[in-house]
Amino acid sequence: MNNDSSPVSAFQRHLPFFHRILCSRRLWKVLGYGALSLVTIIALFYAVENWRGARAWQVVRDDLRAKGEPLSFEELVPPMPRDEENFAMAPMLAELFTFSTDTASGNTRWEGGQASNKDHERTKWRDEIDSGRLWHVELPNPVEHWRQAFQRQTNLAGIHVATLEPARAVLSLLETVRPQMDELEQASHRSAAQFPIRFQDGYAAILPHLATIKRYTILFRERALGHLATSNHAAALLDTQCSLRLAETIKREPLLISGLVRSANLQAGLPAVTEGLRRRSWSEPELALLQSQLAGIDVLAGFPLAIRGERTGSFNFADMLKRKRNWEVYNAVGDDSSEARIDYIKVWLMPSGWLDRNKIYMANLYQQFALPAVELEGRRVYLDRAQEYNRRVEVGVQSGGVDRMIANKLLPAMTKVVEAFALGQTAVDLAETACAVERFRLKTGQLPLALDALVPEFLNAIPTDVMDGKPLRYETSEQDYLLYSIGANGTDDGGNAVYAERNGKTNWQSHEGDWVWSYSKPANH
């Protein structure tokens, strides 16, 4: 008898039903068709969503183009000026932007970190001499601050500062970086300033110059204060002007961070103006020169440039994610938390059309609420528009919609941004007006009873308060005056600023009270 049957497996003996199912060609055919159908449905879903998102984005993009809106950094960044005309090509600044390319991988590596660290090390004593003076509050004489600092640190940069009069000690310390300060001062007179930022790197772009500009803005201010304390008024004026020029070197950068740093740096330089006016250090021609420089500073003009640059950066980020769905790209604007990892997986899985919808959402918010928050023609700031922008962003975060997932990571807190630009412009306007008041006093021997008396001899027009469009407020007594804006709360608080004590320091609450430039009769120095 012929018996060629195969041995029966344990699986066949104990689970014959499942064995017959799994060995069924019909079943596998059905499963194959089912899998193919599922893949087809998924592919069709992605194709449709990608098409819908791209089509909707094209409509929005074309509308922005029709309105003359720039949508690339090539449109926002002018051609590089010639090196000899460019402040950014001063040797100590140019070396910050040194890059090398790995021939094997093609990756670009930043080499300027060594130069940046070297300069930071060279000036690491800066915090000790930083008087921390504010233009909007009368703090103790900077000499007293230096004296206290030098009691804590008696040796700095090889100088036994405790043996010197505080202002002389500060000037001696600053002599150790005189070559760098001289280089920057000379370069600051060049007709252009444009740094070779690699905008193609998106949010990973290296911006080493911002810290350097901030560092030397403060050092020039402190040297100006040192010169004022030693009655070297002409040198103090030159350093004050240089401090303001340094702050202005980044005004054409289409980056929000650059606009915010510029506003902060301008305010960091103004305490030297405050101190010079309180000491009555400068002559009428010197004040006219300083006032002219202040009048040429337009902080608000940098707002639309910064917002359009921020918008362009967010569009580029979304496009980069469409091309490279890797963690390094996504994490350029995030953190390494578990929540971020989960969000990244969602982004990795989403159709590219949904990323286009994120761009649409951001475009509408920027166009409808962010850009209108500052009107250049009327020199007005509208915080209510920025607040409406913030409200809509919060609603978007709560909704958790796929068309807002990336947007919620990228959109800035617009109320704080607008307030920062408004504060920077107000500070400059107050300083300009204060110079005009002092010029009036030098000529007449008394303070003006109203700002109208300054026009047209000392001011072409009274600067308006950017918060409400009315002239800056001014109140005077025999030897004192208050010059102020109504501030972020939109209420005239009678020239009262709000401060809070924290950790032994006086902290100005800029969102409360008025923004005040106060002046009192000169104290004994």
Secondary structure by P-SEA (a helix, b strand, c coil): cccccccccccccccaaaaaaaacaaaaaaaaaaaaaaaaaaaaaaaaaaaaaaaaaaaaaaaaaaacccccccccccccccccccccccaaaaaaabbbbcccccbbbbcaaaaaaaaaaacccccccccccccccccccaaaaaaaaaaacccccccccccccaaaaaaaaaaaaaaaaaaaaaaccccccccccccccccccccaaaaaaaaaaaaaaaaaaaaaaacaaaaaaaaaaaaaaaaacccccccaaaaaaaaaaaaaaaaaaaaaaaaccccaaaaaaaaaaaaacccccaaaaaaaaaaaaaaaaaaaaaaccccccccccccccaaaaaaaaaaaaccaaaaaaaaaaaaaaaacccccccccccccccaaaaaaaaaaaaaaaaacccccaaaaacccaaaaaaaaaaaaaaaaaaaaaaaaaaaaaaaccccccccccccccccccccccccccccccccccccbbbbbcccccccccccbbbbbbcccbbbbccccccccccccccccc
